[in-house]
Amino acid sequence: MRDQPASANVGGAANKNFLGLPDRCKILRSFTYGTAAWTRATRTIVSLEDGTEKSCFLKCASEDMGRQMIEGEFASISEIAKYNSSFTPIPYAKGQLLDASIPTYFFLMELLDIDTGAHPPEVFCKHLEQLHRTSKSPTGKFGFQMVTCHGPHPQNTSWEDSWSVFFGRLLRQFFDREINTNRPSADGVYEAEFDKLISEAVPQILEPLQLEGRMLKPSLVHGNLWDENCRKALRTGQPKVFDAAVFYGHNEYDFGMWRATPAVRFGRPHIRQYLKHVPPSEPKEQWDDRNRLYGIKFNIAHSIGWPDSCERQREM
């Protein structure tokens, strides 16, 4: 299933095209499902051709921002599934509702019975390591073939040979958005320190990854990897990730979120387990500096989404 037209009235047999299912399939009922900061989610029950019922997860968002979010997430989950299909729910379809009062877009995927408990480091890191190791950039560069969104915020994923340049550009994009959202600082110190970070710290820390004959593999990163975006399937016990904001980048980027947000239940035990399979990139003595740098991007993103945390995030 891929792009399909759909009706905004979710709940009757006339809406079968909502799922792109055969003619004798129909939607039976739908229910509000969970909470989401930027989208609307429902559990949708579908009757299949043989009379059996299937539960699906349906996410909707509106306007151009919603379109970018839906298309970016569908592409993200589909890309992860290419390399590790057991690490993510099955993505079924994306499209636009036909009779919505405002442009509204949907993403349909497998509905899972999930456990909200902590993720055992051994199992989770095995899946994450497989994704990072087996994924291959189609261009050999850092980036992605389309815009993906960190929450509601589009990311500039244009292809780039240099990881230092790519990350600096991404960091600048989110910094500019944070200033626009929360206004410039009163004394200008925040802006001056950030300019120094971009011009000095980013190249000093990241350029060595690709100097002196070192090769840095662009790996597919989840891009928004914290425990709210990862659950354990009750039936299999396997971790499942979603709400991804992928691009091909440095595999260590995915750990920046774990440092930036103390509430995240991923942490040093998971990092230690991951590093048993994948050693730090060279120069390995800069691993902690890189982790701290990647965490800044996630701090800034948090400040954009939750302006009340602005001052605390800027101090970090």
C-alpha positions in Angstrom: 0.0 0.0 0.0 1.2 3.5 -0.8 -0.4 6.8 -1.6 -4.2 6.5 -1.4 -7.1 9.0 -1.4 -9.3 8.9 1.7 -12.4 10.3 3.2 -12.2 12.5 6.3 -15.2 10.7 7.8 -13.5 7.7 9.3 -16.1 5.1 10.4 -18.1 3.8 7.4 -17.7 1.3 4.6 -17.5 4.2 2.2 -14.1 4.9 3.6 -12.4 1.7 2.4 -10.1 3.6 0.1 -8.7 5.3 3.3 -6.6 2.2 3.7 -6.2 1.3 0.1 -7.7 -2.1 0.8 -9.7 -4.3 -1.8 -13.3 -3.4 -2.5 -14.8 -6.0 -0.1 -12.8 -4.6 2.8 -14.3 -1.9 5.0 -13.6 0.3 8.0 -15.7 -0.8 10.9 -14.9 1.7 13.6 -12.2 4.0 14.9 -11.1 5.3 18.3 -8.9 8.1 19.6 -5.7 6.4 20.4 -3.0 7.8 22.7 -1.8 11.4 22.8 0.5 13.2 20.4 1.8 16.7 20.6 1.6 17.6 16.9 -0.8 15.1 15.2 -4.1 13.3 15.7 -4.0 9.5 16.2 -6.7 6.8 16.0 -7.0 3.0 16.3 -8.9 1.9 13.2 -10.6 -1.5 12.9 -10.8 -2.9 9.3 -12.8 -5.8 8.1 -10.7 -7.8 5.5 -12.0 -9.8 2.5 -12.2 -13.0 4.5 -14.2 -11.4 7.3 -11.3 -11.1 9.8 -10.6 -7.9 11.5 -7.4 -6.0 11.5 -6.3 -3.1 13.8 -4.3 -0.3 12.3 -2.7 2.9 13.6 -3.7 6.0 11.8 -2.0 9.4 12.2 -3.3 12.6 10.6 -1.9 16.2 10.4 -3.0 19.3 8.5 -1.7 22.1 6.3 1.7 22.1 4.7 3.5 21.5 8.0 1.3 18.4 8.5 2.1 17.2 4.9 5.8 17.4 5.6 5.5 15.6 8.9 3.4 12.8 7.5 5.5 12.3 4.3 8.7 12.5 6.3 7.6 10.0 8.9 6.3 7.6 6.3 9.6 7.8 4.4 11.6 7.5 7.7 9.8 4.3 8.9 9.9 2.8 5.4 13.7 3.5 5.2 14.3 1.9 8.6 12.2 -1.1 7.6 14.4 -1.7 4.5 17.3 -2.6 6.8 15.6 -4.0 9.9 12.0 -4.7 9.3 11.5 -6.1 12.8 12.7 -2.8 14.4 9.6 -0.8 13.3 5.9 -1.2 12.8 4.9 -2.1 9.2 4.2 1.1 7.2 1.1 0.6 5.1 0.1 3.8 3.3 0.2 7.6 3.2 -2.1 10.1 1.4 -4.5 13.0 1.6 -8.1 13.0 2.9 -10.5 13.9 0.2 -13.3 15.8 2.0 -11.4 17.5 4.9 -12.3 21.2 5.4 -8.5 22.0 5.4 -5.8 20.0 3.7 -5.2 17.0 5.9 -2.8 14.1 5.4 -2.6 10.6 6.8 -0.1 7.9 7.6 -1.3 4.3 8.2 0.8 1.7 9.9 0.7 -1.5 11.9 -0.9 -1.2 15.3 1.1 -2.9 18.1 0.2 -4.0 21.6 3.1 -2.4 23.4 4.8 -2.3 26.8 6.0 1.0 28.2 8.7 -0.5 30.3 12.4 0.1 30.0 14.3 -1.3 27.1 16.9 -4.0 27.9 20.3 -2.7 26.6 21.3 -6.0 25.0 18.2 -6.4 22.8 17.7 -2.8 21.9 21.3 -2.1 21.0 21.5 -5.2 18.9 18.8 -3.8 16.7 20.2 -0.3 16.6 23.6 -1.5 15.8 22.2 -3.6 12.9 20.4 -0.5 11.5 23.6 1.6 11.7 25.8 -1.1 10.3 23.7 -2.4 7.4 22.3 0.8 6.1 23.9 2.4 3.1 23.6 5.9 1.8 22.3 5.8 -1.8 24.7 8.7 -2.7 27.5 7.9 -0.4 26.9 11.3 1.2 25.3 12.6 4.4 21.6 13.6 4.1 18.4 12.1 2.8 16.3 12.2 -0.4 13.6 14.3 1.1 12.8 16.5 4.1 12.2 14.8 7.4 10.8 16.4 10.5 12.1 16.4 14.1 8.7 16.8 15.7 7.0 19.5 13.7 10.3 21.0 12.5 11.6 20.3 9.0 15.2 19.4 8.8 17.5 20.4 5.9 18.7 17.0 4.7 20.3 18.1 1.5 23.2 15.8 0.5 26.6 16.8 1.7 30.1 15.2 1.5 31.3 16.6 4.8 29.6 15.5 8.1 31.0 18.6 9.8 29.3 20.9 7.2 26.1 18.9 7.3 25.8 18.9 11.1 26.8 22.6 11.4 24.1 23.5 8.8 21.5 21.5 10.7 22.5 23.0 14.0 22.3 26.5 12.5 18.8 25.8 11.1 17.5 24.8 14.5 19.2 27.7 16.3 17.7 30.2 13.9 14.3 28.7 14.5 14.8 28.8 18.2 15.7 32.5 18.1 12.6 33.2 16.0 10.4 31.3 18.5 11.8 32.6 21.7 13.3 35.9 20.6 17.0 37.0 20.8 18.8 37.1 24.1 18.8 40.5 25.9 22.6 40.8 25.9 23.5 39.0 22.7 25.8 36.6 24.5 23.8 33.5 23.5 24.1 34.4 19.8 27.8 35.3 20.0 28.6 32.0 21.8 26.6 30.0 19.2 28.5 31.7 16.3 31.8 30.6 18.0 30.4 27.1 18.4 29.7 26.9 14.7 32.9 28.5 13.5 35.3 26.9 15.9 33.9 23.9 17.9 32.0 22.1 15.2 35.0 21.9 12.8 37.5 21.2 15.6 35.4 18.3 16.9 33.9 16.8 13.7 36.3 17.5 10.9 38.9 15.0 12.3 36.4 12.2 11.6 37.2 12.6 7.9 40.9 13.7 8.1 44.2 11.8 7.9 42.7 9.1 5.7 39.7 8.4 8.0 36.5 7.3 6.3 33.2 8.1 8.1 30.3 5.9 6.9 27.0 7.6 6.5 24.6 5.4 8.6 20.8 5.7 8.7 20.1 7.4 12.1 16.6 7.4 13.7 17.1 11.1 14.5 14.7 11.4 17.5 15.5 8.3 19.6 14.1 8.5 23.1 11.9 6.2 25.1 8.6 7.8 24.0 9.5 6.9 20.4 10.4 3.3 21.2 8.3 0.6 22.8 8.5 -3.2 23.3 6.0 -5.3 21.4 4.1 -7.5 23.9 3.8 -10.5 21.6 7.5 -10.8 20.6 9.3 -8.7 23.2 11.2 -6.9 20.4 11.8 -3.2 20.5 9.9 -1.1 17.9 10.8 2.5 17.0 8.6 5.1 15.4 8.3 8.9 15.1 11.6 8.9 13.3 13.4 11.8 11.7 15.9 9.9 9.7 18.9 10.9 7.5 22.2 9.3 6.7 24.6 10.7 9.3 27.2 9.7 11.9 25.9 6.8 13.9 26.9 8.5 17.2 24.4 11.3 16.5 21.6 9.0 17.7 23.1 9.2 21.2 22.9 13.0 21.5 19.3 12.8 22.6 20.3 10.5 25.5 22.6 13.1 26.9 20.5 16.1 26.2 17.4 14.9 28.1 17.8 13.6 31.6 14.3 12.1 31.6 15.3 9.7 28.8 15.6 6.1 30.1 18.3 5.3 27.6 21.7 6.1 29.0 25.2 4.8 29.8 24.2 1.1 30.1 22.8 1.3 26.6 25.8 3.2 25.2 28.2 0.7 26.8 26.3 -2.2 25.3 26.3 -0.5 21.9 30.1 0.1 22.0 30.7 -3.6 22.6 29.6 -4.1 19.0 30.6 -0.8 17.4 33.7 1.0 18.8 33.8 4.8 18.9 34.8 6.5 15.7 38.3 7.7 15.4 39.6 9.8 17.0 38.0 7.9 19.8 39.3 10.3 22.5 36.8 12.9 21.1 33.8 10.6 21.6 32.6 12.5 24.6 33.1 15.9 22.9 31.0 14.7 19.9 28.3 13.4 22.2 28.1 16.7 24.0 28.0 18.5 20.7 25.2 16.3 19.3 23.2 16.9 22.5 23.1 20.6 21.8 20.9 20.1 18.8 18.4 18.2 20.8 18.5 20.8 23.6 17.7 23.5 21.0 14.9 21.4 19.5 13.4 21.0 23.0 13.6 24.8 23.5 11.7 25.4 20.2 8.9 22.9 21.1 8.6 24.0 24.8 9.4 27.7 25.0 9.0 27.7 28.8 12.2 25.7 29.0 14.1 28.3 26.8 16.3 29.9 29.5 17.3 26.5 31.0 18.1 25.0 27.6 20.1 28.1 26.6 22.2 27.8 29.7 23.0 24.2 28.8 
